[in-house]
Amino acid sequence: MARQVLDTKKVVGKNCTQYKLVIDDKVTSFVCKEKTKDGLIKWYPFRYFEGGLPPLRKYEKIEYIATEDGLIPRVGFTTTIESGYGFTRPQGVAQLFRYLETCVDTLEAVIFTKDRSELSGGVLYISREDFGKLRARTKLFTDSTKREQLRVHQSILHKILPDLFDEPGDIVYFEGQLARFMSKYASDTIRLGKDDVEAITRNFNIEPETIASTKRVVDKVYIEDVLKEFKKIQDQKNNSRSLEEKWHKFFKKHTWIFSNIFSYPAVFLKDKFNVSGHTISGSTDKIVDFIYKNNFTDNIAFIEIKTHKAQLVQGAPYRKPDIYPIAKDVTGAIVQVIDQKTNFMKQHDNLTKGSSVQSLNSKCVVIVGRLSDLEIDAKKRSFELFRMSNKDVEIITFDEVEKKMQTVLELFTR
């Protein structure tokens, strides 16, 4: 029996142009492609089995895949009607989007864009560049899994039919496999044991001393990258809530930075912690940006984050020409972090139930502003006099935090 021929028939409507599925020159009612007047092109993924109508949807939730400007990725997505449109399987993209369907209940469409990726409502907007990156990652995994699967099959067959099947040799290493393997594990849990070092030195033909040296180089490059990220955020001019949130994400990502501002060994404990005992979304809740803990005493510290654009002192002097009052960004942050500490003490038993943390006259820290923005010495002097006389809250500026990171980098450089 000859294979059925699939094609499309163009039907021009008032608001859009539809392409209906044609099977052996017979036009069906199934719309498999659509162009709207605003330039959006939609493909409706489907499966067709010989003699079966209507065609079956390829995905459980994704109704259509579209492009805003008519351009689609060259690999990972097919617009061949015989394949039924949609994401391709060989490089693992189809499996990724089927997994995405299980994670996003409202997902109903995927739209390729030029330069933005976001999930809005039930639509995933994804840039072609980001799609290319995820395709490259899924391809690495799919290729590696396929090679390992073939090796397992050959090994099994060798055991039961040794005369027909040779014992499989070692798997050939491909660039990027080690990075993908290491990315599965939290970096702060990785400890190289004796067997690990011996395996690395044997397989990669390098000396054990080189491993230690390489780690120092990697750490140095890592800190350099963190500094670049820090400076990139500092280049932003607007002092907004979104800027404060960017700083919060940055410090949460690199929690080791705050560990260096304490005079004792301190570790990150929690961020955006509700110290009032209500829900996080409550309007009366007190949310502290970060909580750190003393490694030895379990005493906690409260850290409040503002922005580098926050003012340290007011613009006009107070009576005398060399005395400047402290800006409300600083005083407000001080009151805020002390209030958070007070609320924590009130709710101490409830909040610390089942844990070893203590609040023993806990340290309070405010990260705010930049000393370099104080253009005259009188302003710097006024600010320094204020913070040195403030015994309850330690005030640290963003450029001082940056300097501490640079000091760590210098240790590696030496």
SULMO-V552227 format. One record per backbone hydrogen bond with DSSP energy under -0.5 kcal/mol. NH is the residue of the N-H (numbers start at 1). CO is the residue of the C=O. Records with the same first field share a line. If there is no record, write none. Layout:
NH: CO  CO
//
This chain:
6: 4
7: 22
9: 20
11: 18
13: 11  16
17: 35
18: 11  16
19: 33
20: 9  18
21: 30
22: 7
23: 26
24: 5  22
26: 23
27: 25
28: 21
31: 29
32: 19  30
33: 19
34: 42
35: 17
36: 40
37: 15
39: 36
41: 67
42: 34  40
43: 65
44: 32
45: 43
46: 84
47: 56
52: 49
56: 47
58: 45
63: 61  108
64: 108
65: 43
66: 110
67: 41
68: 112
78: 86
81: 79
83: 80
84: 80  81
85: 80
86: 78
88: 76
92: 89
93: 88
94: 88
96: 92
97: 93
98: 94
99: 95
100: 96
101: 97
102: 98  99
103: 99  100
104: 100
105: 103
107: 104
108: 122
109: 122
110: 64
111: 124
112: 66
113: 126
118: 125
120: 118  123
123: 120
124: 109
125: 118  123
126: 111  124
128: 113
131: 127
132: 128
133: 129
134: 130
135: 131
136: 132
137: 133
138: 134
139: 135
140: 136
141: 137
142: 138
143: 139
144: 140
145: 141
146: 142
147: 143
148: 144
149: 145
150: 146
151: 147
152: 148
153: 149
154: 150
155: 151
156: 152
157: 153
158: 154
159: 155
160: 156
161: 157
164: 161
165: 161
177: 174
180: 176
181: 177
182: 178
183: 179
184: 181
185: 182
189: 186
190: 187
191: 189
193: 191
197: 193
198: 194
199: 195
200: 196
201: 197
202: 198
203: 199
204: 200
205: 201
206: 201
210: 207
211: 207
212: 208
213: 209
214: 210
215: 211
216: 212
217: 213
218: 214
219: 215
220: 216
221: 217
222: 218
223: 219
224: 220
225: 221
226: 222
227: 223
228: 224
229: 225
230: 226
231: 227
232: 228
233: 229
234: 230
235: 231
236: 233
240: 238
244: 240
245: 241
246: 242
247: 243
248: 244
249: 245
250: 246
251: 247
252: 248
253: 249
254: 250
255: 252
257: 254
258: 255
259: 255
260: 256  257
261: 258
262: 258  259
267: 293
269: 291
270: 291
272: 289
273: 288
275: 273  286
282: 279
285: 282
287: 285
288: 273  286
290: 303
291: 270
292: 301
293: 267
294: 299
295: 265
298: 294
300: 358
301: 292
302: 363
303: 290
304: 365
306: 367
310: 307
314: 325
318: 323
319: 317
320: 318
323: 320
325: 316
327: 312
330: 327
331: 327
332: 328
333: 329
334: 330
335: 331
336: 332
337: 333
338: 334
339: 335
340: 336
341: 337
342: 338
343: 339
344: 340
345: 341
346: 342
347: 343
348: 345
351: 347
352: 348
353: 350
355: 352
358: 298
361: 359
363: 300
364: 392
365: 302
366: 394
367: 304
368: 366  396
369: 307
373: 370
374: 371
375: 373
379: 376
380: 376
381: 377
382: 378
383: 379
384: 380
385: 381
386: 382
387: 383
388: 384
389: 385
390: 387
391: 389
394: 364
395: 393
396: 366  394
398: 369
401: 397
402: 398
403: 399
404: 400
405: 401
406: 402
407: 403
408: 404
409: 405
410: 406
411: 407
412: 408
413: 409
414: 410
//
